[in-house]
Amino acid sequence: MKTAPHRLSFLFGLLILPAAVSAAPPGPVTINGQKVLTLVSRDPPGARCNNNIQVAAELSNIYKIPVIVVPVSQAGPGAKAPAVYYGGQLLAVDGGSHNGMVSYQMLADVVDI
């Protein structure tokens, strides 16, 4: 179990990666060959985007996909929250597509494709 702290520090490091002002997600688009589901959540932690996080948790239990939650303050300049990315694809963003909210069925359809 000596590798567990290394894995935790790796995942924590992913949470603080800065993002450019583009449609690219803050952080990696794949981990171990799997597309990553990236959620950009509101700050402070008490004002999280719980619907998207719940949907991601349910989806990751079935499809076994990696999920990263990034606070908007760490997502880079111009980032909006809530926002949801799958791989390099922006699925939902506040003030834009789906106004930042996703449903289980919407994400399941994207993952199935």
Summary of the structure (lengths in Angstrom):
residues: 113
radius of gyration: 13.4
end to end distance: 35.9
largest distance: 44.0
contacts: 329
relative contact order: 0.19
helix: 40%
strand: 20%
